[in-house]
Amino acid sequence: MKRISVLLAIFVAITSAQAIEGRNSISPDKTQSVPPDFNKVMDFYETGRRIRVYTLPIEEQRRYAATGTLWCHGRDWGSAQVTRQQDVLTSAGHNFIDPKTCMKRAEASDCSFIVEAAGEAASYQLQAVEDGLTNNCPSSDRRDDWAVIKLRNTVQGVTPYMVSEDRIRGLRFAGKLTFVAHSNDFFDLDASGEKIIGHPKFQIDCAFLSVYPDGVIGTSCGSGSGASGGSCLDGTDQTSLVGVIVASTQSYSDEAKVIQSLSAPDINHYDPMKWATQCKPILGDFLKALNTIAPVGTDPLPNR
């Protein structure tokens, strides 16, 4: 009981200090409830592991088929996902522009989107990118770290993720999320023990545990460089995209240790400053941009 009480006190202090209000925020009155068995919830999410999507049953692989890799300047650059329409992607803005220096990292013409469907990989050229950083740079505000992308052609054999503003605003603290992305510290080895170029797509279940002052969600998920722009899905309905991965508190030295350990999954106790992965919700200007390119009502029908 003593450990539960201490955890509850820490949790309430963190969420109270970091919960925000405003039109673009997640409603505090819906998110500040503590689950009945908080200790059990924390234990579950703190021991969650990243799983290679290709090892999952075929139906689950198809469920996450919309998440793929941004390939820019001839190498893997970040993550993105097919959203609402088969020719529209969402991702992180910092994949395309440096938020501090305002220098372009990649143009649409520099990049392709690689996705695997029906066991075969396909590449699609980017046509245009709208992001939240270009008009707000320099920016240290992660609420600007988003991108909506138009492809030259429609992605075949993949069902786009849905986006529901009501579902996003209805997220609750300690509610379940599912992350899907690629990450440089998560890889495969060939028969000789050498690292294989390219990073397998991972899936991990985690919890929504805080809201930072700039509106991003703090989660207990593990990730690393290369996951930026990946899928932050509603854990109760993995067809529903609630945001994109924008940051991780994992340091470069921590990531190097994981790589040296031959991609052993990194697990730690959630801490909003030391161990967390942040997700930018699809709200505010991000949602407006998506609604312009892929209007409400163009979402695919949910699977029943």
N, C-alpha and C positions, 0 to 999 in steps of 0.2 A: 504493500500500500504506500509505503514511504516513497518508492521510486516513481509510482504513478502520480503522486501528489506533486513531486518535484517537476516531472515532465509537464504536467498540466500547467503549473505556474509559469514555466519557461515558455510553453506554447502560447498561453494567453498573453504574456508580456510581449512576445515577438509579434503576434498577429495584431494586437491592439496598436503597437507602435507603428506597424507598417501598413495597416489597412488604410485605404484612401477612399475619398468620396469624390463625386463628380459624375458628369454625364458618361465619361468613357471608362469609369471604374466598374468593378464587379461589386454589386450591392453588398455593403457590410452586414446588413441585417440578415442576409441569406447565407453568409459565409463564416460567421464567427461562432457557430455552434461546435462544441467539442463532442466527438463521438463517445458513446457509452463506455467503450473499452479502448481508451486512447493508447494505452501501453501495447495492446495487441496490434492495433493499427500501425504504430510506429515500428514494432518488431517486424511486421510483415513487409513493409516498404523498405526498411533499411537493409534487408537481406535479399532484396530483389536483384536478379541478375539479367544482364543483356543476353538475348537469345538470337542466334542466327535465324533469320526468317526462312532460309531455304531448308532448315531442318524441321519446320513446322508442317502440319498436315496441309495438303493442297488447298483446301478451302480457306485456311488461315493465310496461306501465302497469297491467295487471290485477294483477300481482304485488305492486305497492305500493298497491293500491286501499284497503287497510285503514287507511292513514295519512290522517288528515284534520285539520281545523282546529277548535279550540275557539273558539266565538263567544260572548263574554260582554259584558254591558252595551252591546250594540249595536255591537261592533267585534271584529276578530280579536284573540284573547287569548293563544293558544298552540297547541300541537300535541298530538295524542293519536292512539291507534290502537285498532282493534277487536282484542281479544285473547281467544283461546280460544272465546268464545261471541259470537254476533252482537248481544248486548245488553250487552256488557261492554267497557269501555275501560281502558287504562292511560295514565298521564300523570305529570307532575311535581307534587308537592305545593304548590310555591310559586306555581302558577297559581291556587290557591284561598286560601292563607293566607300572610301575610308572616312568614318565619321569624325575623325580628328583633323586630318590633313585636307579633307574634301577632294582628294585625288581619286579619279576613276580607277577602280581595280579591274573592271571588265565591262565591255559594251555588249549589247545583245548579240552583235555579229561575232563576238569572240567565243560564244558559248553554245553548247548543245545540252539537251536534257536526255539522259539515258535511263530507260526504264525497262524492266523485264516483265514480259507478259507471255503466258502460255509456255514458259520455259525458254523463251528466246528474248535476247536483248535487242532493243531498237533505239535509235538516236533521232532526236527531233531538234531542228534548228530554232533558236529563239528569234523572235521578230522584233519585240519591243519590251522595254522594262519601265514600269512606273514605280518609284520608290519614295519613301518618306524622308530620306536624308538629303536629297538634292536641294530642296528649298529650305532646309533647316540646318544646314551645315556651316560651321562645325557644330556637332551635337554630342552631348554626353547623355542624352535622354533616350532611353531604349524604346520609348513609345513611338519614336520615328523610325525604328529599325525594322522596316518591312518592305516587301516588294511584291508587286503583282505583275505577272509576265504573260505576254501573248506569244504563242507559238506560231510558226508558219503553217503547220499542218496539225491536224487532230491526232491525238494519241490513240492508237488502235488497241483493242482488247483489254482496256483498263476502265474500271468504273471510278469516276472522280469522287473525291470526298465531298460530303455535304457541309454547309455552313449554316448554323442557326444562331442568330443573335440572342434569342431567348434562352437557348441552351447554354451559351457562353455566359450570359449574365446570371444564370441559375447555378453556376458552379459553387460548390460548398468547400470550406476548409476541410482538409483531410479526405476530400473526395478523390476517387480513383481517376488517374490519367494513364494513357498509354502513349509512349514515345516510339517513333519509328524513324530511323535515319541511318546514315553511314558515319563512321568515325575513324580517324587515322590511328587511334590506339586499339582498334578492334579489327583483327585481320586473320587470314588463314595462312597456314604453312603448307608447302609442298612436301613430297615424300622425303626429300633430303633435309627438311627442316628449315628451308629458306622461306622468307616472307613472300607471299604472293602479291603482286601488284594489283591494286584494287581492294576495296574494303567491303565486306559483306554487309548487307542491310541488317540492322538489329531491331529487335522489339523488346521493350521493357515496360513493366507496369510500375507505377509509382503514385505518389500522393501530391495533391495541391496543398501546400503548407504555409504560404505567406503571399502577401501582395506588397511589392516594393513601392516606394514613393512615386516612381515614374510609371507605375501601372503594370509592370510585368509580373508574371506569376512565378513564385519560387516553388520548386518541386524537389522531391527526393530522388529524381532520376539521375543516373550516371551517364555522361556523354564525353565528348572531347572535340578537338578541332576536326572539321569536316562534317559535323552534325548540324552546323548552322543552317537555318532555313528548313530543317526537317519537321516532321509532323508531330504536333501535340494534339492527341485525339482524346475525345471523351472516353474514359475507361469503361463506361457502361454501354457505349455504342460506338465501336471503333470505325464506323462509317462517317462519324461526325467530327470534323476538324474544328478545334477551338482556338488554335494559335500555331505559331511557328517557333522553333528553338532559336534563341538569339544569343545566349551566353551561358558560360559555365564557370563556377569558381575553381574548377580544377586548374592547378598551375601547370606551367610547361614542365617543371621538374617532376610533378606527379604523373603527368602524361608520359614522360620519358621512362619513369619507373614501370608503368604498365606495359609500354612497348618492350622494355628489356625483359619483362617477365613473360614474354611471348604471348601477349594479349590476354593475360588472365583478367577476368572481369574485375573492375575496380568497385569496391563496396566500402561505404563509410556511413557514419551516422549523420543525418541531416543537420545542417547548420546554415542559416541564411547567409552568413558571411564566408564560411569556409568550405561548405559542401552542399552545393545546390546547382541545379540547372534551371535557367530561366526561360520562360515561354512568353512571347508577345501575343496577347489575345487579339483576335480579329475583331476589333472595335474601333470607333472613331474614324480617323482618316483612312486607316487600313481597310475597314469595312466599306467606306464610301468608294474607294478606288476599286475594290472587288465588285461592288454592286454596279459600277459604271461599265466595267468590262464584261462581267458575267452577272446580269441582273437577277434579282430575287425571283425565284420561280424556275430558274434553269437548273436547279439541283437535280441530280438523278433521283428516281424513286427509291426510298429505302428498302432494303431486303427484308422480307417478312419471314 
